[in-house]
């Protein structure tokens, strides 16, 4: 999340908790299939290295997770 907030694309495994919610394949990073497949990770890293990512699009992809939105969603969930 920190890398995304700074405009850096990321690579993550699709079966890792939270990754499918953060990474949009080809938009702000690349998703590797499975959870611990070295070949899949290598393929995803290679794909990421060949992809032109927009720094602004990557940054914007995680704006909904900023602190003020987190607080608002928390307050909404507890009825404040």
Secondary structure, DSSP 8 states (H G I E B T S, - for coil): -HHHHTT--EEEETTSTTHHHH--BTTTEEEESSSS-HHHHHHHHHHHHTS---HHHHHHTTGGGSHHHHHHHHHHHHT-
